[in-house]
Amino acid sequence: MTFGGLSTSEGPPFEGEFKYRDSVDIIDYHGKIIARSGEVSMYADRWIYLEDGSSIDVSGVWASRTGDSNEIEAQLNSFQLRDEDAQQGGSLQGKTISFNTLLGSNIGDISGYLSAEEKTAVESATKGGDVNLWVGVDENEQQVNSEINEFGNGDIIVSDSAEIDISGGGVLYDSGYLQTTKLLAPDRKIYDISDAPDNLTDYRVLTRQTFSNPKYGNATISGLFYGGSTPLYGYVGPYIQGSDAGSLSLIGPTVTLNGVLNGLAINGPYQTEEDDPTYEYDDSVVAVGRAKAVNGVLTVGNRSYTYPSGRHRITDKVVLTEHQSDLSEVKTTSDEEFVDDLYTADTSELLISTIENAQLSAVNLYSNTSVSIDENADIQLEGDSSVSVTSSLITVEGEVYAPGGTINLTLDDSYLYDDGGDADAIDRMIYLGPDSVLSTAGEQVDNSAAEVTGKAEDVPANTAGGSITLSDDTAYGFGVYAAAGSLIDVSGGYYIDQNGDWTGAKAGEINVQGHSIVLDGELSGVSLAGYDGAFINLHASEVEVTAREMAQGGATDFFSAVTVLKELAYEEDGNRFGSLVLNHNRFSDDGFSHISLISTKDLTVGANVLLTPSTVKKLIPEFEAFANAGYPPSSDMPYDRYRVDLDQLEDSSITLKAGVSEGSTNANVDLNFTNNMVLTLATGSQVEVAPQGAIILEAPNINIDALVSAPAGKINIKQVQYATEEGGIQR
């Protein structure tokens, strides 16, 4: 369903085919649209307003199916058994089997039968649909309004009680009995087709039988029988199977999001995996209904398309705030002065409670100028979700949580600030304020009290730490500043079952790139013993690791952080550069098992530096488990952490590279300049990893007067020179 506009800006009524791009100016919407699992798009040149009480519903429907509808048949011909050497020409070839679509068949490729299964119209409409509200762009996301291009006057307003529903539906299954194929193996053991070993031969298929029993009045009994009078049925209780939610896209110069958004997708008891199981020999799906349903996606702004003067993301300044925007001055088409007094906002304001209550899996924000997450504007997404922000300036004062998911903050030039614009019109940087939190740490669930309370939490699927990336990809940006008091956390989580047994998970990774990098805040990448600590990858113009005591950057707010980064910046041969200076103990307490330092220019490991992975691990609540294992907490550690010896780490690595321009913001520096860069390991320094770990040293020029140690592991020292050849830069 597409709305081209409810009023026109000028000219007589249009006759003939309605070309909404030629005439649409304003959409003032105060109705109700129900287009289940469909698409609703509204395009206007100046204004889209969803009034109080209006609603758009593209949610998925809920269908009903019988309990035995998951049983389907497949014939195991030579094609289905093409990769099953033990079954080709055997007793199963040519046989017709019955299987549960939730479990599939462990013998043969039955994916074709799954994909050919017919669905009713209702069953095909269980996924949430899409809603597009775009001002100044057409359906192909191309800028069309020259006034908006030049002056940025265009608004999308979702008022306080307006509702947008993109939630997923699903299927409600009743209970039932399934008669899936049972196989009798030579050892007289019976297997269901879903778990029968594919390397056994000479299977006998238990066939269905029907007979009458005079003892019960000649009643007819039908089913699979083996050694008794009771047929072998498989009972399946009632359950639900949820479908993915849809998406909401808001693209316009300014966006005000105050309303109610629902992006929930419900998962049933069998939906515990990231994807449905696939055939072991290729990617064909061999069982359905096991993949988790995915919550909805919110996108504000346009990712980026080529505009005559550079990349254009349509939306300008964006603020995530806890305060609801005041829309009391908004006039609608029912007001006499509406056209002459059109409400326009200077800043896009997104109400944080709307986003948090929407149960989203992804939040994508794109801005030409800046994106700010205000203090107390906290985003708490469910596990394995993502937050992606692209702008010329990004500031975070609030908190963002996406357990086991991803957080990407990227500085990227727009048409306003690239080579065709004013390069220094905005202080381009990523700034994390003193109370800010970016966390993709894995979930921590303790079910050990469930036996007492009678309540147990669901087993989380997101105990592994996720990834956080802070990347300044602009040519004239100042880099990344994390103020003291900020937290970047990718730690691994754990699960403790009702018996008190615990299972941990690996930590995630932190990636930071910028001309200058200042990390005054806390970094955390710890994991339980036996699980891999986090990766940290830092890429700056110049990198120095020093043993001397260092003062922090000292910035306590955005403006002082700008001052610090500007003092670190300098120009050389038309390129902007900066620096990263680290104390060699910077990561010793943070749990990082893998450290990668990369510089565009020189990288220096100073005299007497000891650079090793962190040996800090995390305690679980049941400290006795660690005490019995001989790991008492360390006196110099927080209550939930302790140190192990270096040789007790699971895996570790250190990577040091100099003269690396690709992937940085100085990708076009002169190759002769790059080939002069030096990686130096100064006298008395040590670079050491755990046994079986890896050390990688790579640069155009390498000077080593240090101890480099990887017991029973790998040390890779590579001199790299760059040259221009046909097809690009060659190493």
C-alpha atoms as one frame of an Amber mdcrd trajectory, in Angstrom:
protein
   0.000   0.000   0.000   1.552   3.294  -1.098   0.379   6.792  -0.205   1.532
   9.487  -2.565   0.079  12.352  -0.552  -3.147  13.731   0.788  -2.622  17.275
  -0.474  -0.794  18.921  -3.373   1.417  21.959  -3.342   0.167  23.659  -6.484
  -1.585  23.229  -9.815  -4.977  21.883 -10.833  -6.203  18.412  -9.884  -4.165
  15.777 -11.676  -6.018  13.813 -14.319  -5.117  10.399 -15.637  -2.334   8.284
 -14.136  -1.365   9.582 -10.680   2.374  10.288 -10.539   2.795  11.006  -6.873
   6.399  12.200  -7.162   5.323  15.136  -9.320   2.672  16.489  -6.974   2.997
  15.249  -3.396   3.893  17.854  -0.806   2.274  16.962   2.522   0.841  13.854
   4.162  -1.300  14.487   7.253  -2.363  11.035   8.402  -4.886  10.387  11.157
  -6.453   7.079  10.130  -5.854   3.390  10.637  -4.180   1.090   8.113  -4.176
  -2.681   8.522  -2.018  -4.478   5.957  -0.914  -7.614   7.771   2.530  -8.795
   6.666   2.396  -6.158   3.930   4.147  -2.914   3.069   2.956   0.618   3.743
   4.976   3.431   2.175   4.357   7.154   2.388   6.419   9.537   0.261   6.209
  13.341   0.468   8.361  16.309  -0.507   7.996  18.318   2.720   6.027  16.727
   5.533   4.637  13.457   6.905   2.655  13.655  10.139   1.151  10.672  11.958
  -1.362  12.256  14.292  -2.367  11.047  17.747  -4.597   7.997  17.507  -3.394
   7.028  14.042  -1.975   3.568  13.418  -0.214   1.465  10.810  -0.377  -2.287
  11.331   1.753  -4.573   9.134   2.222  -7.206  11.822   2.375 -10.866  10.895
  -0.705 -13.019  11.373  -1.047 -16.059  13.610  -2.023 -19.204  11.724  -3.206
 -22.512  13.151  -2.081 -26.007  12.153  -2.770 -29.500  13.403  -0.148 -31.319
  15.403   0.486 -33.933  12.703   0.923 -31.385   9.881   4.696 -31.417  10.431
   4.874 -34.996   9.167   5.740 -35.130   5.466   6.993 -37.818   3.110  10.116
 -38.016   0.968  11.475 -40.654  -1.394  15.148 -41.514  -0.989  16.262 -41.881
  -4.584  19.814 -41.784  -5.895  19.753 -37.970  -5.915  18.806 -37.719  -2.233
  21.483 -40.333  -1.402  24.174 -38.923  -3.717  26.525 -38.170  -0.813  25.589
 -41.188   1.314  28.122 -43.815   0.252  26.893 -46.352   2.795  23.292 -46.117
   1.563  23.722 -46.105  -2.215  22.206 -49.280  -3.637  21.185 -50.318  -0.148
  17.894 -51.153   1.495  16.790 -47.518   1.809  17.266 -46.494  -1.814  13.894
 -45.955  -3.444  12.040 -46.138  -0.127   9.524 -43.491   0.925  10.098 -42.156
   4.425   8.069 -39.956   6.772   9.805 -37.393   8.943   9.108 -34.552  11.349
   9.991 -31.231   9.692  11.395 -30.018  13.027  13.907 -32.872  13.093  14.404
 -33.778   9.448  16.184 -36.945   8.315  19.741 -37.833   9.243  20.003 -39.865
   6.049  19.778 -38.212   2.659  19.121 -34.699   1.416  15.399 -34.064   1.891
  15.650 -30.255   1.486  13.696 -30.309  -1.779  10.650 -31.777  -0.055  10.808
 -29.114   2.660  11.008 -26.242   0.190   8.134 -27.680  -1.845   5.785 -27.888
   1.135   2.687 -25.854   0.385   1.480 -23.045   2.636  -1.909 -21.419   2.887
  -2.235 -17.681   2.309  -2.462 -17.159   6.063   0.654 -19.255   6.724   2.537
 -17.187   4.135   1.711 -13.961   5.966   3.202 -14.661   9.392   6.232 -12.389
   9.017   5.994  -8.737   9.984   5.848  -6.285   7.096   7.631  -3.032   6.280
   6.716   0.620   6.855   8.531   3.382   4.939   7.993   7.042   5.791  10.209
   9.136   3.509  10.378  12.881   2.988  12.436  14.240   0.115  13.284  10.842
  -1.331  11.470   8.511  -3.673  11.011   4.765  -3.458  14.573   4.214  -4.712
  15.995   6.442  -1.965  17.038   9.124  -4.445  16.961  12.766  -3.338  14.325
  14.645  -5.352  13.570  17.906  -3.538  16.118  20.633  -4.282  14.864  22.789
  -1.402  15.488  19.958   1.042  18.921  19.405  -0.469  19.848  23.030   0.127
  17.952  24.049   3.238  17.110  20.787   5.020  13.441  21.659   5.539  11.406
  18.498   5.702   9.876  16.643   8.633   8.610  13.223   9.642   6.577  13.336
  12.846   5.250  10.308  14.702   3.130  11.826  17.476   2.778  10.646  21.053
  -0.002   8.054  20.689   0.508   7.097  17.039   1.163   3.379  16.687   3.297
   1.437  14.215   3.182  -2.359  14.488   5.795  -4.389  12.595   5.764  -7.370
  14.973   6.021 -10.931  13.781   3.237 -13.500  13.930   3.666 -17.229  13.667
   1.958 -20.596  13.731   0.013 -22.157  16.607   0.421 -25.924  16.486  -2.076
 -28.196  18.188  -0.980 -31.446  19.793  -0.875 -34.560  17.670   0.691 -37.922
  16.901   3.376 -38.443  14.264   4.275 -41.772  12.695   7.741 -40.972  11.413
   9.828 -43.704   9.798  11.547 -46.098  12.175  14.557 -48.125  11.054  15.626
 -51.476  12.447  19.412 -51.752  12.465  21.327 -55.053  12.189  21.947 -54.925
  15.956  18.120 -54.976  16.422  18.120 -51.396  17.669  15.354 -49.108  16.428
  16.212 -45.599  15.239  13.983 -42.761  14.170  14.892 -41.466  10.715  15.942
 -38.185  12.327  18.804 -39.737  14.291  19.651 -42.954  12.430  23.442 -43.203
  11.865  24.121 -42.665   8.158  27.137 -44.983   8.147  25.192 -48.147   9.019
  23.943 -50.449   6.273  21.220 -53.065   5.880  18.520 -51.085   7.631  15.021
 -52.583   7.603  12.116 -50.140   7.422   9.338 -50.779   9.898   6.217 -50.533
   7.762   2.747 -49.549   8.847   0.321 -52.399   9.472  -3.439 -52.607   9.834
  -5.292 -55.522  11.457  -8.468 -56.311  13.322  -8.502 -57.634  16.875 -11.513
 -59.864  17.719 -10.840 -59.317  21.395 -11.969 -55.725  20.989 -14.922 -56.271
  18.691 -12.856 -56.517  15.512 -11.648 -52.937  16.017  -9.144 -51.899  13.359
  -5.691 -50.926  14.637  -3.215 -49.191  12.322   0.389 -48.090  12.879   3.968
 -49.201  13.353   4.428 -52.292  15.503   7.485 -53.985  16.931   7.187 -56.659
  19.594   3.827 -55.626  21.009   0.241 -54.679  20.340   0.751 -50.913  20.780
   1.646 -48.887  17.684   4.776 -46.720  17.817   3.545 -43.150  17.732   5.437
 -39.973  18.410   3.403 -37.539  20.500   3.960 -33.820  19.958   2.405 -31.420
  22.425   0.992 -28.023  21.447   3.570 -25.340  20.727   4.115 -22.079  18.873
   6.567 -21.201  16.130   7.244 -17.497  15.751   8.147 -15.585  12.596  10.430
 -12.600  12.038   9.235  -9.073  12.674   9.477  -6.422   9.954  11.108  -3.006
   9.580  10.430   0.715   9.986  12.389   3.149   7.812  12.249   6.889   8.541
  14.181   8.988   6.010  13.915  12.762   6.005  15.905  15.852   7.028  14.365
  15.794  10.528  12.572  12.947  12.280  10.523  13.166  15.485   9.734   9.728
  16.908   7.415   9.943  19.917   4.899   7.204  19.267   4.453   3.529  20.033
   6.472   1.010  18.013   6.101  -2.772  18.283   8.841  -4.900  16.724   8.527
  -8.046  18.821   9.063 -11.549  17.438   8.069 -14.477  19.658  10.140 -17.634
  19.800   8.675 -21.056  20.448  10.294 -23.852  22.494  12.110 -25.356  19.488
  13.500 -22.059  18.185  16.877 -22.095  19.901  19.315 -21.957  16.988  20.608
 -19.094  14.861  19.724 -20.924  11.645  17.793 -24.024  10.658  19.973 -27.164
  10.366  21.593 -27.789   6.992  22.750 -30.860   5.092  26.277 -31.795   6.120
  27.512 -31.780   2.513  26.077 -28.388   1.443  23.907 -25.549   2.728  20.524
 -27.111   1.960  18.052 -26.744   4.840  17.017 -30.178   6.136  14.800 -29.173
   9.078  12.653 -26.099   9.655  11.252 -24.350  12.705  14.465 -24.360  14.741
  15.830 -20.914  13.842  15.085 -18.093  16.244  12.621 -15.481  15.043  14.258
 -12.056  14.702  12.847  -8.860  16.191  12.171  -5.801  14.063  14.582  -3.251
  12.570  14.460   0.543  12.924  16.373   2.672  10.417  16.584   6.463  10.582
  18.299   8.210   7.675  19.785   6.727   4.536  22.874   4.541   4.664  24.521
   6.600   1.924  24.098   7.154  -1.767  26.121   9.181  -4.217  24.983  12.787
  -4.410  26.530  15.213  -6.954  28.715  16.704  -4.208  29.289  13.569  -2.155
  27.500  11.029   0.054  24.072  12.080   1.292  22.311  10.444   4.233  19.264
  12.788   4.020  18.801  13.100   7.794  20.825  15.704   9.643  21.341  16.166
  13.404  19.931  13.209  15.412  19.489  13.075  19.192  18.361  10.065  21.234
  16.705  11.519  24.314  14.668  10.498  27.335  12.504  13.595  26.920   9.416
  13.470  24.734   9.359  16.115  22.018   6.776  18.877  22.549   4.360  18.732
  19.632   1.797  21.134  21.052   2.600  23.715  18.372   2.088  21.331  15.463
  -0.755  22.418  13.178  -2.588  19.976  10.939  -4.502  20.313   7.688  -7.617
  21.196   9.695  -5.984  24.438  10.879  -6.429  27.512   8.669  -2.793  28.610
   8.914  -1.434  25.088   8.338   0.378  25.599   5.000   1.802  28.993   5.949
   2.900  27.842   9.389   4.228  24.333   8.757   5.915  22.838  11.826   9.610
  22.228  11.284  12.166  20.927  13.764  15.849  21.837  13.896  16.909  18.440
  15.267  15.730  14.873  14.849  14.617  13.650  18.265  14.095   9.943  18.924
  12.395   9.084  22.203  14.496   6.426  23.879  11.519   4.732  25.576   9.912
   4.225  22.159  13.032   2.449  20.917  13.607   0.398  24.056   9.967  -0.739
  24.364   9.829  -1.733  20.695  11.800  -4.982  21.241  14.069  -4.378  18.248
  16.902  -6.531  16.918  18.656  -3.680  15.111  18.798   0.115  15.323  20.493
   1.854  12.379  21.076   5.614  12.507  22.540   7.605   9.598  23.141  11.351
   9.694  24.934  13.928   7.580  26.043  15.928  10.611  25.852  14.366  14.081
  24.272  11.662  16.246  24.091  12.089  20.026  22.933   9.665  22.704  22.017
  11.843  25.671  22.760  11.134  29.309  20.069   8.810  30.735  19.067   7.853
  27.194  19.831   4.168  27.631  19.276   1.560  24.917  18.754  -1.986  26.204
  18.292  -4.444  23.334  17.821  -8.178  23.596  20.677 -10.588  22.945  22.399
 -10.817  19.581  21.074  -7.418  18.486  22.935  -4.609  16.754  23.288  -0.842
  16.952  24.889   0.903  13.978  25.551   4.650  13.811  27.127   6.467  10.860
  27.684  10.231  10.957  30.307  12.977  10.837  30.216  13.381  14.632  29.090
  10.861  17.262  28.765  11.545  20.986  27.600   9.026  23.588  26.637  10.148
  27.097  24.134   7.345  27.764  24.310   3.564  27.777  23.927   1.013  24.967
  23.533  -2.714  25.695  23.349  -5.472  23.079  24.356  -8.763  24.816  26.381
 -10.912  22.446  25.562  -8.514  19.611  27.345  -5.714  17.766  27.780  -1.981
  18.266  29.317  -0.059  15.354  30.000   3.686  15.554  31.469   5.000  12.307
  32.570   8.481  11.289  32.110   8.936   7.557  32.169  12.148   5.522  28.895
  13.334   4.030  28.380  15.723   1.123  28.579  18.612   3.638  32.112  17.939
   4.843  34.008  16.025   2.196  36.395  17.500  -0.364  33.517  19.460  -1.867
  32.521  20.991   1.463  34.110  22.696   4.462  36.561  20.155   5.858  36.750
  21.786   9.301  33.141  22.934   9.629  32.542  20.308  12.318  34.795  18.671
  14.906  34.620  15.127  13.602  35.264  12.598  16.344  33.734   9.779  18.357
  33.320  10.833  21.970  32.292   8.592  24.890  31.335  10.638  27.950  32.300
   9.936  31.591  29.171   7.904  32.398  28.696   6.242  29.017  28.519   2.480
  28.508  28.893   0.449  25.332  28.352  -3.218  26.151  28.022  -6.393  24.123
  29.084  -8.517  27.085  27.604 -12.002  27.151  24.644 -12.768  29.369  25.196
 -14.050  32.914  22.465 -16.369  34.173  22.468 -18.195  37.515  19.848 -20.942
  37.736  21.346 -22.636  40.785  18.482 -21.436  43.005  15.782 -22.725  40.648
  15.315 -25.946  42.641  14.461 -23.875  45.716  12.361 -21.180  44.076  10.725
 -23.427  41.499  11.485 -20.844  38.848  14.119 -21.177  36.148  15.262 -18.662
  33.582  15.447 -19.625  29.939  18.866 -20.856  28.883  20.423 -17.866  27.111
  21.881 -18.249  23.650  24.055 -15.154  23.972  26.681 -15.880  26.619  29.569
 -15.126  24.238  30.782 -11.541  24.120  29.956  -9.563  20.993  31.884  -6.907
  19.078  32.248  -3.138  19.426  33.784  -1.040  16.654  34.652   2.669  16.882
  36.019   3.808  13.544  36.933   7.270  12.267  36.906   6.794   8.490  37.023
  10.517   7.651  39.999  12.184   5.989  40.065  15.079   8.457  38.578  13.571
  11.595  40.319  13.864  14.943  39.778  10.281  16.068  38.286   8.600  19.140
  38.137   9.763  22.762  36.800   7.590  25.608  36.658   9.714  28.767  37.553
   8.478  32.242  34.482   6.788  33.709  33.295   5.380  30.397  33.038   1.615
  29.856  33.507  -0.535  26.746  32.643  -4.131  27.643  32.826  -7.278  25.483
  33.329  -9.792  28.305  32.181 -13.372  28.027  29.220 -14.505  30.116  28.197
 -17.790  31.689  25.260 -20.048  32.515  24.824 -21.931  35.807  22.281 -24.735
  35.698  20.012 -25.992  38.478  22.720 -28.388  39.667  25.227 -25.581  40.073
  27.270 -26.667  37.065  28.545 -23.741  35.042  29.330 -23.198  31.387  31.269
 -20.170  30.242  31.782 -18.489  26.875  34.511 -16.629  25.069  34.809 -12.852
  25.220  34.320 -10.699  22.116  36.366  -8.026  20.353  36.964  -4.267  20.429
  38.096  -2.465  17.269  39.145   1.186  17.388  40.486   3.205  14.457  41.320
   6.893  14.228  44.157   9.319  13.584  44.378   9.723  17.363  42.986   7.406
  20.024  42.647   8.280  23.715  41.271   5.532  25.958  40.938   6.987  29.454
  37.900   4.868  30.310  37.537   1.254  31.371  37.870  -1.585  28.884  36.686
  -5.077  29.736  37.217  -8.343  27.867  37.360 -10.955  30.627  36.082 -14.524
  30.491  35.871 -17.499  32.796  38.865 -19.801  33.113  38.965 -22.200  30.193
  37.445 -19.697  27.754  39.215 -17.289  25.429  39.687 -13.676  26.497  38.801
 -10.782  24.197  40.525  -9.343  21.126  41.463  -5.661  21.042  42.539  -4.083
  17.751  43.783  -0.471  17.702  44.800   1.403  14.526  46.165   4.966  14.757
  48.514   7.215  12.775  51.424   6.581  15.135  51.592   4.108  18.018  53.925
   4.064  21.004  53.948   1.565  23.861  55.883   2.910  26.833  56.930   1.801
  30.312  56.860   5.333  31.706  54.013   6.594  33.839  51.422   8.412  31.764
  48.889  11.068  32.562  45.441  10.523  31.123  44.021  12.829  28.483  42.096
  14.485  31.279  39.045  15.582  29.306  35.838  15.590  31.331  33.459  16.787
  28.622  33.134  16.927  24.862  34.741  20.332  24.398  37.876  19.511  26.406
  38.122  16.199  24.506  38.090  18.149  21.238  40.936  20.277  22.564  43.006
  17.209  23.487  42.532  15.545  20.098  43.287  18.774  18.222  46.553  19.089
  20.118  47.500  15.573  18.995  46.640  16.267  15.348  49.128  17.570  12.771
  49.294  17.922   8.988  51.948  16.385   6.762  52.001  16.201   2.960  48.316
  17.039   2.803  47.333  14.302   5.267  46.138  14.601   8.826  47.862  12.431
  11.431  47.622  11.836  15.152  48.866   9.343  17.737  48.132   6.619  20.263
  50.351   6.297  23.332  49.803   3.325  25.651  51.361   2.289  28.913  52.478
  -1.335  28.654  50.152  -2.245  31.550  47.111  -0.671  29.886  45.422  -4.008
  29.191  46.911  -6.124  31.977  43.777  -6.017  34.171  41.164  -6.112  31.415
  41.191  -9.743  30.258  42.376  -9.230  26.659  44.091 -12.364  25.390  44.681
 -10.960  21.900  46.277  -7.549  21.315  46.715  -5.978  17.878  48.388  -2.574
  17.449  48.586  -1.083  13.952  50.039   2.241  12.813  49.969   4.144   9.539
  53.408   5.569  10.371  55.917   4.259  12.930  55.122   1.838  15.745  57.500
   1.840  18.718  57.664  -0.530  21.663  59.843   1.448  24.067  62.704   0.437
  26.292  61.932  -1.916  29.185  58.367  -2.475  28.023  56.757  -5.814  28.908
  53.934  -6.413  26.455  51.894  -9.545  27.210  48.259 -10.622  27.054  46.164
 -10.085  30.167  46.082 -13.007  32.592  42.960 -11.795  34.403  39.908 -14.055
  34.521  36.376 -13.657  35.832  34.900 -15.322  38.903  31.432 -16.824  38.875
  29.209 -16.331  41.961  30.091 -19.791  43.286  33.647 -18.867  44.282  34.140
 -22.281  45.924  34.402 -23.884  42.491  37.480 -21.795  41.793  38.905 -22.097
  45.281  38.761 -25.880  45.013  40.512 -25.627  41.661  43.363 -23.657  43.215
  42.469 -20.214  41.874  42.033 -17.840  44.824  41.129 -14.247  43.947  43.994
 -11.785  43.692  44.227  -9.066  46.306  44.845  -6.369  43.680  41.772  -7.295
  41.644  38.099  -6.338  41.856  36.015  -8.865  43.787  34.936 -10.711  40.630
  38.361 -11.111  39.000  41.621 -12.951  39.657  44.940 -13.614  37.926  46.300
 -16.825  36.480  49.784 -17.566  35.215  50.564 -16.746  31.600  50.936 -20.426
  30.729  47.354 -21.051  31.908  45.758 -18.938  29.177  43.677 -20.807  26.631
  44.921 -18.916  23.557  46.790 -15.675  23.022  48.374 -13.481  20.367  50.108
 -10.137  19.854  50.182  -8.417  16.463  52.300  -5.318  15.748  52.178  -3.694
  12.289  53.622  -0.409  11.020  53.180   1.380   7.697  49.659   0.078   7.180
  47.587   2.566   5.211  44.899   0.286   3.812  41.874   0.265   6.052  42.904
   3.597   7.555  41.889   7.139   6.690  45.268   7.735   5.027  44.785   5.143
   2.311  46.123   7.539  -0.343  49.432   8.466   1.272  52.478   8.284  -0.964
  53.870   4.752  -1.159  57.470   5.918  -0.719  56.300   7.619   2.464  54.689
   4.389   3.693  57.723   2.285   2.801  59.882   4.363   5.142  57.857   3.428
   8.223  59.563   1.470  11.007  58.483  -1.051  13.631  60.877  -0.791  16.580
  61.207  -3.097  19.583  63.647  -1.156  21.753  66.405  -2.431  24.000  65.179
  -4.260  27.088  61.633  -4.670  25.844  59.789  -8.002  25.844  56.896  -9.258
  23.764  55.611 -12.543  25.112  52.505 -14.713  24.684  51.266 -17.888  26.340
  52.479 -21.307  25.177  51.218 -22.162  21.681  50.323 -18.516  21.129  51.285
 -16.345  18.138  53.295 -13.168  17.591  53.101 -11.311  14.268  55.511  -8.455
  13.457  55.027  -6.743  10.099  56.346  -3.482   8.635  58.406  -2.060   5.741
  61.358  -1.787   8.159  61.791  -3.728  11.401  64.320  -3.119  14.188  64.372
  -5.666  17.025  66.572  -5.429  20.111  64.168  -7.271  22.400  63.007 -10.635
  23.678  60.207 -12.048  21.518  58.785 -15.240  23.038  56.019 -17.648  21.990
  56.820 -21.016  23.590  55.729 -23.902  21.342  53.863 -21.299  19.289  54.493
 -19.155  16.208  56.543 -16.022  15.569  56.001 -14.467  12.161  58.295 -11.557
  11.212  57.554 -10.111   7.803  59.073  -7.169   5.960  56.442  -5.629   3.697
  57.122  -3.193   0.866  54.397  -1.566  -1.190  54.457  -0.974  -4.911  51.971
   0.270  -7.491  51.178  -2.356 -10.074  48.350  -2.965 -12.487  45.236  -3.640
 -10.452  46.209  -1.451  -7.493  48.630  -1.450  -4.605  50.533  -4.699  -4.176
  52.316  -5.853  -1.037
